Amino acid sequence: MIDINDVVDAIMQMDTDDIEHVINAVRSRRDMLSIKAKARFRIGDRVKFFSRRNQEDVVGTVHKINRKKIVVSVGAISWTVPPTMLEGIE
């Protein structure tokens, strides 16, 4: 496993072009993780996520799967949630 402190130290020694490459790699990895997480869900699935607004878990149903986010229906309210924040419920 890579030590995160070594990564941070390496970034601190980079020039602007190298930092741009790192930023692009991070964005690409984040997109891949999001796609992988999104593939786990289907419309109608029961899911939960933690709401910072309410400071509690919110349970709802997948209503729509957009390109980057998933719409979760909770009663009459719809939440737009990143797929990496969702957890499936049996």
C-alpha positions in Angstrom: 0.0 0.0 0.0 1.2 3.5 -0.8 1.8 5.8 2.1 -0.3 8.9 1.6 2.4 11.1 3.2 4.8 10.1 0.5 2.2 11.1 -2.2 1.7 14.5 -0.5 5.5 15.0 -0.3 5.8 14.2 -4.0 3.0 16.6 -4.9 4.7 19.4 -2.9 7.8 19.0 -5.1 6.0 19.1 -8.5 5.8 21.9 -10.9 2.5 23.2 -12.5 2.5 20.7 -15.4 3.0 17.7 -13.1 0.2 18.9 -10.8 -2.1 19.2 -13.8 -1.4 15.5 -14.6 -2.1 14.5 -11.0 -5.4 16.5 -11.0 -6.5 14.8 -14.3 -5.6 11.4 -12.9 -7.6 12.0 -9.7 -10.6 13.2 -11.7 -10.4 10.1 -14.0 -10.2 7.8 -11.0 -13.1 9.5 -9.3 -15.2 9.1 -12.5 -14.4 5.4 -12.7 -15.4 4.9 -9.1 -18.6 6.7 -9.6 -19.4 4.6 -12.7 -18.7 1.4 -10.8 -20.9 2.6 -7.9 -23.7 3.6 -10.2 -23.8 0.2 -11.9 -24.8 -1.4 -8.6 -28.2 0.3 -8.6 -31.4 -0.1 -10.6 -34.6 1.9 -10.6 -36.8 0.7 -7.8 -34.0 -0.3 -5.5 -34.2 0.7 -1.9 -31.2 2.7 -0.8 -30.0 4.8 2.1 -27.5 7.7 2.5 -26.4 10.0 5.2 -27.9 13.5 5.0 -25.6 16.2 6.3 -28.7 18.5 6.4 -30.6 16.3 8.7 -27.6 14.6 10.3 -29.2 11.1 9.9 -29.6 8.3 7.5 -32.3 8.8 4.8 -34.0 5.8 3.3 -35.6 6.0 -0.2 -36.1 4.4 -3.6 -34.1 4.9 -6.7 -36.3 7.0 -9.0 -33.9 7.9 -11.8 -30.3 7.2 -12.8 -28.7 10.3 -14.4 -25.2 10.4 -15.9 -23.4 11.4 -12.8 -26.0 11.3 -10.0 -29.0 9.2 -8.9 -32.4 10.6 -8.0 -33.8 9.1 -4.8 -37.4 9.5 -3.9 -38.1 9.9 -0.1 -41.9 10.3 0.2 -42.8 13.4 -1.8 -39.2 14.7 -1.8 -36.5 13.8 -4.3 -32.8 13.9 -3.5 -30.1 14.0 -6.1 -27.2 11.9 -4.6 -23.8 10.9 -5.9 -23.8 7.1 -6.3 -20.7 6.7 -4.1 -22.8 8.0 -1.2 -25.6 5.4 -1.6 -25.8 2.1 0.1 -28.3 -0.6 -1.0 -30.9 -2.0 1.4 -32.1 -5.6 1.2 
